[in-house]
Amino acid sequence: MKVLNKSEWAILTFILVYSFIPTFGGLFRVLEFVGGPAIAPDNPRASATPFPIVLHILGSFLFLLLGAIQFLPTVRQRHPAAHRSFGRIVAVAGCLSAGSGLWMTHFYSFPIGLQGSLLYWARIILGFMMIGFIVWSVIAVRSRNVFRHSAYMLRAYAIGQGASTQTFIGMGWMLLSGTEVTGPLRDVMMVSSWALNILIAEVLVRAHLAPKRTLSLKSLSNKPSRVGQ
């Protein structure tokens, strides 16, 4: 098996570090539900109805970590069977993550300081968008449209990584202000994190995934010559 090159190791390491707090922090909550020590702060919503949050944590964990591996060129090109197998898991995990997130957003009772109308509707819209992107990516790859498949999966991944960006921006706010952000400002911060991720995804799609346009020899031969004009 070919070892990843330096740039791929750098990308994978960055994503793992970037995703560490929301993904592995969520696993501590799952361990708490099955009798482990209470490390994370108490969450009455999760304690009352833990099943959706367990699905969300496990789905997000698989989607973010296996999804990062899926974007590496060595895995896609040198190990297509592994890429297809991981892809099925990633697609299901992503839909579980988004679907359970939609359920929690609508049915859990959040204090107004933690979720206002802006954040509620952003979570609803982005949850359906994430599922839609994953479904479209599956349809695209079955039609052998690799560009659309990769582009839609990257967009879904950007939405799924929203919690990571929110964590880093929230930590930055706490370091600067000494307080945790709440209320309408928290809503704006959370939504802005998703907007930033989606913007970066669109830049990457156009810079690295879009098919390169090249002139064919036939088109060049048919092009009228300007010599002598």
HUZI-V231153 format. One record per run of one state. SS is the DSSP state (@ for helix, = for strand, . for the rest). FROM is the first residue (numbers start at 1). LEN is the number of residues. If there is no record, write none. Layout:
ss:SS from:FROM len:LEN
ss:SS from:FROM len:LEN
This chain:
ss:. from:1 len:5
ss:@ from:6 len:13
ss:. from:19 len:1
ss:@ from:20 len:14
ss:. from:34 len:10
ss:@ from:44 len:5
ss:. from:49 len:1
ss:@ from:50 len:21
ss:. from:71 len:2
ss:@ from:73 len:6
ss:. from:79 len:1
ss:@ from:80 len:28
ss:. from:108 len:9
ss:@ from:117 len:26
ss:. from:143 len:3
ss:@ from:146 len:15
ss:. from:161 len:1
ss:@ from:162 len:16
ss:. from:178 len:6
ss:@ from:184 len:26
ss:. from:210 len:7
ss:@ from:217 len:6
ss:. from:223 len:7
